[in-house]
C-alpha cells in the first residue's frame, strides 16, 4: 500500500510529536540532594584519649560529651560552636620520690571545653546518598572544673599539678548522615592540642630533672557521635 504525500507528512509529524513526550517522561534519579535547612543543634557523646606529659600528671582523657550548634554560611562553609566536657582521671605525682615510685595515686578529672570553628562540607550544600563528609577546624579554651584533691594535700604546694586553663586547637574529619529533613546523625574523628603547665617543684635542680620546660603541648584524639535536629 502506497501512502499519499499528505499521509506520509502526517505520520512523520505524529512520530515527531510523540518522541519528545516519551523522552520527557524518563528521569534519571540523582544521588545528590540539596540541603534546604541551614541550622542544626545536637548532643554528642564519645571518648577521648590524651597524653599525660613527661611526668604523667596530665589528664588522660575519658568520657566526652556535650552539645554543638552549627549554621551554614555560604556554599560548603559552616560556622559551629561546641560546649562539652571530658570526664576522666589523672595521676598524682610526687617529684620528691625515686623514679618508678613517684605516682602516689589517681584522682578524678573534669575538663570543660568551649570551642568554635569552621566546617567545610566536601559535597557543598548537598548530600550524596544521604551523606555529607566534612573537614573541621576550630579553637577555644579548656578549663579545669575539679578542685584540689584530698590526696594532693600531702604534697608540697610547689609540687601540686593544676591544669588551670589552656588554649585548645582541633582539626577533624567526619560525616553527617541525613535520616530525614530535620534529623541527622554525625560522626567525628578529631585531633586536638592543649598545653599542660609544669609545677615549679619539678624545676628544682636538687630533684635531678634535666631540661624541664615550663609547660608541654599535649595531643589527644577523640571519636564522637552526635544526634542533630535541623531547621
C-alpha positions as CSV (number, residue, x, y, z in Angstrom):
1,X,0.0,0.0,0.0
2,X,1.3,3.4,-1.0
3,X,0.9,6.4,1.2
4,X,-0.1,9.7,-0.3
5,X,2.4,12.6,0.3
6,X,-0.1,14.2,2.8
7,X,-0.5,10.9,4.7
8,X,3.3,10.5,5.0
9,X,3.8,14.0,6.3
10,X,1.0,13.4,8.8
11,X,2.7,10.2,10.0
12,X,6.1,11.9,10.4
13,X,4.5,14.8,12.3
14,X,2.8,12.3,14.7
15,X,6.1,10.5,15.4
16,X,7.9,13.8,15.9
17,X,5.2,14.8,18.4
18,X,5.3,11.6,20.3
19,X,9.1,11.2,20.6
20,X,9.9,14.3,22.8
21,X,6.9,13.5,25.1
22,X,8.3,9.9,25.6
23,X,11.8,11.2,26.3
24,X,10.5,13.8,28.7
25,X,8.7,11.1,30.7
26,X,12.0,9.5,31.5
27,X,14.1,10.7,34.6
28,X,17.4,9.7,36.0
29,X,17.5,9.8,39.8
30,X,20.4,11.8,41.2
31,X,22.4,10.6,44.2
32,X,22.8,14.2,45.3
33,X,20.1,16.1,47.3
34,X,20.1,19.8,48.1
35,X,20.1,20.7,51.8
36,X,17.4,23.3,52.4
37,X,17.8,23.7,56.1
38,X,20.7,25.8,57.4
39,X,20.8,25.4,61.2
40,X,21.3,22.5,63.5
41,X,21.8,21.7,67.1
42,X,22.6,18.4,68.8
43,X,24.0,16.4,71.7
44,X,27.1,14.2,71.3
45,X,28.9,11.5,73.3
46,X,32.2,9.7,72.7
47,X,35.6,9.1,74.1
48,X,38.9,11.0,74.2
49,X,42.4,9.9,74.9
50,X,45.2,12.4,75.7
51,X,48.9,12.3,76.5
52,X,49.9,12.8,80.1
53,X,53.2,14.6,79.6
54,X,56.7,13.8,80.6
55,X,55.9,13.3,84.2
56,X,52.5,11.6,83.7
57,X,50.4,14.0,85.7
58,X,48.2,15.4,82.9
59,X,44.5,14.4,82.3
60,X,44.5,11.2,80.3
61,X,41.0,11.8,78.7
62,X,37.9,9.8,79.2
63,X,34.2,10.1,78.5
64,X,33.5,13.0,76.2
65,X,30.0,14.6,76.0
66,X,28.3,17.9,75.3
67,X,26.2,19.9,72.8
68,X,27.1,21.6,69.5
69,X,25.4,24.1,67.2
70,X,26.1,25.0,63.5
71,X,24.8,27.4,60.9
72,X,25.6,27.0,57.2
73,X,27.1,30.3,55.8
74,X,27.7,30.0,52.1
75,X,28.4,27.1,49.8
76,X,30.3,24.4,51.7
77,X,31.3,26.6,54.6
78,X,29.6,26.5,58.1
79,X,30.3,28.1,61.4
80,X,29.9,25.9,64.5
81,X,30.3,26.0,68.3
82,X,30.8,23.4,70.9
83,X,30.3,23.2,74.7
84,X,31.4,20.0,76.3
85,X,33.3,18.2,79.0
86,X,35.8,15.3,79.4
87,X,35.4,13.1,82.5
88,X,38.4,11.0,83.2
89,X,41.3,10.7,85.6
90,X,44.9,11.9,86.2
91,X,47.8,10.7,88.2
92,X,49.0,12.4,91.4
93,X,52.8,12.6,91.1
94,X,55.3,13.3,93.9
95,X,58.6,14.6,92.3
96,X,60.4,14.1,95.6
97,X,60.2,10.3,95.4
98,X,62.5,8.0,93.5
99,X,61.9,7.2,89.8
100,X,59.3,4.4,89.4
101,X,57.6,5.3,92.7
102,X,56.5,8.9,92.0
103,X,52.8,8.1,91.2
104,X,51.1,8.0,94.6
105,X,47.5,7.7,93.3
106,X,44.8,8.7,90.9
107,X,42.1,11.3,91.1
108,X,39.1,12.3,89.0
109,X,39.5,14.9,86.3
110,X,36.8,17.0,84.5
111,X,37.8,19.4,81.7
112,X,35.3,21.9,80.3
113,X,35.7,22.5,76.5
114,X,34.5,25.7,74.8
115,X,35.3,25.6,71.1
116,X,34.3,27.5,67.9
117,X,35.4,26.9,64.3
118,X,34.6,26.2,60.7
119,X,33.3,23.2,58.9
120,X,34.0,22.6,55.2
121,X,31.5,20.1,53.7
122,X,33.0,18.3,50.7
123,X,29.7,18.0,48.9
124,X,28.7,21.6,49.5
125,X,25.1,22.3,50.3
126,X,24.2,18.8,49.1
127,X,24.3,15.3,50.4
128,X,25.4,12.2,48.5
129,X,23.2,9.2,49.1
130,X,22.3,10.9,52.4
131,X,25.9,11.5,53.4
132,X,27.9,14.8,53.7
133,X,31.5,14.3,54.6
134,X,33.4,17.3,56.0
135,X,36.7,18.7,57.4
136,X,36.5,20.8,60.6
137,X,39.0,23.3,62.1
138,X,38.5,25.0,65.5
139,X,40.0,26.6,68.6
140,X,38.9,27.5,72.0
141,X,39.6,27.1,75.7
142,X,39.8,24.2,78.1
143,X,39.1,24.7,81.8
144,X,39.6,22.5,84.9
145,X,36.4,22.1,86.8
146,X,37.8,20.0,89.6
147,X,39.0,21.3,93.0
148,X,42.3,20.2,94.5
149,X,42.0,16.6,95.5
150,X,42.5,15.5,99.2
151,X,45.3,13.1,98.1
152,X,47.3,16.1,97.0
153,X,47.3,17.6,100.5
154,X,50.4,15.6,101.3
155,X,52.4,17.2,98.5
156,X,54.4,20.4,98.8
157,X,52.5,23.4,97.4
158,X,55.0,23.8,94.6
159,X,54.6,20.1,93.6
160,X,50.9,20.2,93.0
161,X,49.8,20.0,89.4
162,X,47.0,22.4,88.3
163,X,45.5,22.2,84.8
164,X,44.0,25.7,85.2
165,X,43.1,26.8,81.7
166,X,44.6,26.3,78.2
167,X,44.0,27.1,74.6
168,X,42.8,24.1,72.7
169,X,43.1,23.6,68.9
170,X,41.2,21.0,66.9
171,X,41.2,19.5,63.4
172,X,38.8,16.7,62.4
173,X,37.2,14.6,59.8
174,X,33.7,13.3,59.8
175,X,30.4,12.9,58.0
176,X,26.7,13.7,58.6
177,X,24.0,11.2,57.7
178,X,20.6,12.7,57.0
179,X,17.9,10.4,58.2
180,X,15.0,12.8,57.5
181,X,14.9,16.5,56.6
182,X,15.0,17.5,60.2
183,X,17.0,14.6,61.8
184,X,20.6,13.7,61.1
185,X,23.5,11.8,62.8
186,X,27.1,13.0,62.8
187,X,30.3,11.0,63.4
188,X,33.6,12.8,64.1
189,X,37.2,11.8,64.5
190,X,39.2,14.8,66.0
191,X,42.8,15.5,66.7
192,X,43.3,18.1,69.5
193,X,46.2,20.0,71.1
194,X,46.3,21.7,74.5
195,X,49.0,22.8,77.0
196,X,49.7,21.5,80.5
197,X,51.8,23.6,82.8
198,X,54.7,22.2,84.8
199,X,54.5,22.6,88.6
200,X,57.5,24.7,89.8
201,X,58.7,22.0,92.1
202,X,59.7,19.8,89.1
203,X,62.2,22.5,88.1
204,X,64.1,22.3,91.4
205,X,67.7,21.4,90.4
206,X,68.0,19.3,93.6
207,X,65.4,17.0,92.1
208,X,67.8,16.0,89.4
209,X,65.4,16.5,86.4
210,X,67.1,17.9,83.3
211,X,65.7,20.4,80.8
212,X,62.3,20.8,82.5
213,X,60.1,23.1,80.4
214,X,57.5,25.5,81.9
215,X,54.8,23.5,80.0
216,X,54.2,20.9,77.3
217,X,51.9,20.8,74.4
218,X,49.9,17.6,74.5
219,X,47.9,16.0,71.7
220,X,44.7,14.0,72.0
221,X,42.3,12.1,69.8
222,X,38.6,11.7,70.1
223,X,35.7,9.8,68.5
224,X,32.1,11.2,68.9
225,X,28.6,10.5,67.7
226,X,26.1,13.3,67.5
227,X,22.3,13.3,67.1
228,X,21.2,16.5,65.3
229,X,18.0,18.4,64.9
230,X,17.9,20.7,61.8
231,X,15.7,23.6,60.9
